Amino acid sequence: MTNSSPGGSQHYAHIVVGAGIIGLSTAFKLVDLGADPSSVAVIDPAPVSGASFVAGGMLAPVAEVQYKQEPLYPLMVASKNLYDDLLQRLGEKTSLSTGHRTESTFVVGADRADARHLTELTEHQHGHGMEVQRLPLRQARKAEWGLSPQLSGVVEIPGDHQVNPRMYCAALLDALRNMGVAILGERVDSIEDGAVATDAATHTADMVYLCNGLGAGQVKGWYEGEKSPLKLRPVRGDMLRLRVPEGMEPPVGRVIRGFVEDRPVYIIPRTDGTIAVGATSREDARRGPAVDGVYTLLRDAIRIVPGIQECEFIEAITGERPGTPDDLPYLGKIGEKLVISTGYFRHGILLSALGATVGAALGMGQPVHTLEPEIDLASCAPLRHA
Ligand SMILES: Cc1cc2nc3c(=O)[nH]c(=O)nc-3n(C[C@H](O)[C@H](O)[C@H](O)COP(=O)(O)OP(=O)(O)OC[C@H]3O[C@@H](n4cnc5c(N)ncnc54)[C@H](O)[C@@H]3O)c2cc1C
């Protein structure tokens, strides 16, 4: 922080708008790249209250592939490749756990049609050079005794892992505070040439980072015309949280993803003894948990891991994924003082390492870290749907 005025307005070198996983990891990466922590501010009226609070947290560049989303694959792989380094650096700044787990992921099919789907998907993944292997059910059940004996197929993905997004964001917040980054509880209304107007003050910055997920579409001032060029839409997802009762062995020890009559479901065991079951994907008007969604998730999860029914139910919660028309994020620099980093849709936890690394480098005027594989950032240009 360099200047302050009586009205509470401050000048910072870097202002990050939004304290979800994208904003928090961008701020962390700024300091990692050499920014003075006391010159960085993160502004959010309710940190970690958006999609990042609800998400599954799977770091799954392989299991997440979907036909016709090929441009997304290199982004997911490149981000996964950056994650270990980011986690290690984070561990140097906070003692809080991120819930990172590195067991392989199993993907299972419930009926014959699901097994066929799994086979086709595996061929598609192999075609893109990804590591996936078929596993006889008997062998899979030796590793995961809780899997139903009725399953029709299992594949193992060694490189798909997980963090616990709530724990990870809490660790990022703690690290930022420990380093001396300011966290301001204000809502940003507009950004214009480095001036950030909030509901409490107008701050100024040499560089502003618009990282507030779906809320980015409501922030005015930085574009010409009436409508935001960011075409963000909420894609809702219901998520359940369960607890393994004391004395009971957890029914799963790794992420189990399944297709049940063509519906996707996943079961994520956490380091804190809870289990997440998710997630629906819907664009209807129900803002809270949908009855059919909760019912179907539980039924499908129990079908592939029957022991789920012995767990305690903690919560059902709904999050809004910040979707874009082509499922790619908006990531790039606009003019001299603004970096846009939003629209991470279904993969923001995984893609946060890439978003933070690229966003912070763009804002610091540094070359973008060598990405493996190489990424054509033009595909993420923030104004491509204007
Ligand atoms: C059910 C579900 C499951 C998911 N599972 C996974 C998964 O397993 N793996 C994965 O990679 N991704 C997953 N995702 C996607 C992932 O959660 C999102 O892509 C990611 O959280 C987006 O992060 P964000 O920081 O951009 O936005 P958010 O987490 O939504 O954060 C935005 C922040 O901005 C703040 N904000 C909003 N407006 C303003 C304003 N005007 N001024 C200041 N602050 C503001 C909000 O308070 C909020 O804290 C899932 C999403 C859902 C809903």
Ligand as a Chemical Component Dictionary entry (heavy atoms), coordinates in Angstrom:
data_LIG
# 
_chem_comp.id                   LIG 
_chem_comp.type                 NON-POLYMER 
_chem_comp.pdbx_formal_charge   0 
_chem_comp.three_letter_code    LIG 
# 
loop_
_chem_comp_atom.comp_id 
_chem_comp_atom.atom_id 
_chem_comp_atom.alt_atom_id 
_chem_comp_atom.type_symbol 
_chem_comp_atom.charge 
_chem_comp_atom.model_Cartn_x 
_chem_comp_atom.model_Cartn_y 
_chem_comp_atom.model_Cartn_z 
_chem_comp_atom.pdbx_ordinal 
LIG C1  C1  C 0 -20.990 -28.215 -7.892  1  
LIG C2  C2  C 0 -19.678 -27.790 -8.455  2  
LIG C3  C3  C 0 -18.626 -28.690 -8.527  3  
LIG C4  C4  C 0 -17.400 -28.291 -9.067  4  
LIG N1  N1  N 0 -16.375 -29.202 -9.058  5  
LIG C5  C5  C 0 -15.171 -28.832 -9.592  6  
LIG C6  C6  C 0 -14.086 -29.744 -9.571  7  
LIG O1  O1  O 0 -14.196 -30.863 -9.050  8  
LIG N2  N2  N 0 -12.912 -29.365 -10.148 9  
LIG C7  C7  C 0 -12.757 -28.125 -10.719 10 
LIG O2  O2  O 0 -11.676 -27.851 -11.247 11 
LIG N3  N3  N 0 -13.766 -27.215 -10.703 12 
LIG C8  C8  C 0 -14.969 -27.545 -10.163 13 
LIG N4  N4  N 0 -16.007 -26.663 -10.164 14 
LIG C9  C9  C 0 -15.820 -25.352 -10.821 15 
LIG C10 C10 C 0 -15.150 -24.364 -9.901  16 
LIG O3  O3  O 0 -15.786 -24.385 -8.652  17 
LIG C11 C11 C 0 -15.219 -22.930 -10.471 18 
LIG O4  O4  O 0 -14.792 -22.890 -11.821 19 
LIG C12 C12 C 0 -14.307 -22.013 -9.642  20 
LIG O5  O5  O 0 -14.613 -22.148 -8.273  21 
LIG C13 C13 C 0 -14.449 -20.571 -10.078 22 
LIG O6  O6  O 0 -13.667 -19.803 -9.198  23 
LIG P1  P1  P 0 -13.722 -18.225 -9.175  24 
LIG O7  O7  O 0 -12.734 -17.773 -8.171  25 
LIG O8  O8  O 0 -13.620 -17.719 -10.585 26 
LIG O9  O9  O 0 -15.215 -17.870 -8.751  27 
LIG P2  P2  P 0 -15.953 -18.001 -7.338  28 
LIG O10 O10 O 0 -15.458 -19.132 -6.545  29 
LIG O11 O11 O 0 -17.410 -17.978 -7.664  30 
LIG O12 O12 O 0 -15.543 -16.697 -6.559  31 
LIG C14 C14 C 0 -15.940 -15.430 -6.947  32 
LIG C15 C15 C 0 -15.727 -14.483 -5.765  33 
LIG O13 O13 O 0 -15.933 -13.164 -6.245  34 
LIG C16 C16 C 0 -16.669 -12.450 -5.280  35 
LIG N5  N5  N 0 -17.369 -11.367 -5.968  36 
LIG C17 C17 C 0 -18.424 -11.448 -6.811  37 
LIG N6  N6  N 0 -18.774 -10.219 -7.236  38 
LIG C18 C18 C 0 -17.906 -9.351  -6.654  39 
LIG C19 C19 C 0 -17.745 -7.926  -6.719  40 
LIG N7  N7  N 0 -18.557 -7.186  -7.474  41 
LIG N8  N8  N 0 -16.754 -7.359  -6.006  42 
LIG C20 C20 C 0 -15.887 -8.126  -5.260  43 
LIG N9  N9  N 0 -16.014 -9.460  -5.165  44 
LIG C21 C21 C 0 -17.002 -10.066 -5.851  45 
LIG C22 C22 C 0 -17.606 -13.458 -4.648  46 
LIG O14 O14 O 0 -17.987 -13.040 -3.329  47 
LIG C23 C23 C 0 -16.726 -14.714 -4.633  48 
LIG O15 O15 O 0 -16.036 -14.850 -3.406  49 
LIG C24 C24 C 0 -17.229 -26.986 -9.578  50 
LIG C25 C25 C 0 -18.267 -26.081 -9.471  51 
LIG C26 C26 C 0 -19.478 -26.450 -8.905  52 
LIG C27 C27 C 0 -20.581 -25.454 -8.770  53 
# 
loop_
_chem_comp_bond.comp_id 
_chem_comp_bond.atom_id_1 
_chem_comp_bond.atom_id_2 
_chem_comp_bond.value_order 
_chem_comp_bond.pdbx_ordinal 
LIG C1  C2  SING 1  
LIG C2  C3  SING 2  
LIG C2  C26 DOUB 3  
LIG C3  C4  DOUB 4  
LIG C4  N1  SING 5  
LIG C4  C24 SING 6  
LIG N1  C5  DOUB 7  
LIG C5  C6  SING 8  
LIG C5  C8  SING 9  
LIG C6  O1  DOUB 10 
LIG C6  N2  SING 11 
LIG N2  C7  SING 12 
LIG C7  O2  DOUB 13 
LIG C7  N3  SING 14 
LIG N3  C8  DOUB 15 
LIG C8  N4  SING 16 
LIG N4  C9  SING 17 
LIG N4  C24 SING 18 
LIG C9  C10 SING 19 
LIG C10 O3  SING 20 
LIG C10 C11 SING 21 
LIG C11 O4  SING 22 
LIG C11 C12 SING 23 
LIG C12 O5  SING 24 
LIG C12 C13 SING 25 
LIG C13 O6  SING 26 
LIG O6  P1  SING 27 
LIG P1  O7  DOUB 28 
LIG P1  O8  SING 29 
LIG P1  O9  SING 30 
LIG O9  P2  SING 31 
LIG P2  O10 DOUB 32 
LIG P2  O11 SING 33 
LIG P2  O12 SING 34 
LIG O12 C14 SING 35 
LIG C14 C15 SING 36 
LIG C15 O13 SING 37 
LIG C15 C23 SING 38 
LIG O13 C16 SING 39 
LIG C16 N5  SING 40 
LIG C16 C22 SING 41 
LIG N5  C17 SING 42 
LIG N5  C21 SING 43 
LIG C17 N6  DOUB 44 
LIG N6  C18 SING 45 
LIG C18 C19 SING 46 
LIG C18 C21 DOUB 47 
LIG C19 N7  SING 48 
LIG C19 N8  DOUB 49 
LIG N8  C20 SING 50 
LIG C20 N9  DOUB 51 
LIG N9  C21 SING 52 
LIG C22 O14 SING 53 
LIG C22 C23 SING 54 
LIG C23 O15 SING 55 
LIG C24 C25 DOUB 56 
LIG C25 C26 SING 57 
LIG C26 C27 SING 58 
# 
